[in-house]
Amino acid sequence: MPVSTLVQLTFYRYNSYWVKWRREANNFIQHSKICPPTIEIELTMSSDRLRDYIAMLFDLEQGVFQVNILKKLGVIKEVKRAISLNDRTCTCGKWQTFQRSCSHVLKCCAKSHIDFI
């Protein structure tokens, strides 16, 4: 297959991909939804886990928190996570890696009544 054909094929595939996503985004906007169903499911699952989390505020101005998590997998184990809202970091690494708020960040926002997602 010639290179020009491959380039054209790639262009049309990417173009159809973005057209599809634009349609879905417009659909979400028209139905007053703020995020796709997959993200809504993840947020719901994360909020269920928040009951076992204890958030402690260290510095509201800097947005620094510590979240203590009680894991109950046979043995009760306490795990601590440090969160910086201003720097958008959490020691679990999920926020930096996936560019989406992890459950630890959600707990900090809930504790401080911040809409930060």
Secondary structure, 3 states (H helix, E strand, C coil): CCHHHHHHHHHHHHHHHHHHHHHHHHHHHHCCCCCCHHHHHHHHHHHHHHHHEEEEEEECCCCEEEEEEEEECCCEEEEEEEEECCCCEECCCHHHHHCCCCHHHHHHHHHHCCCCC
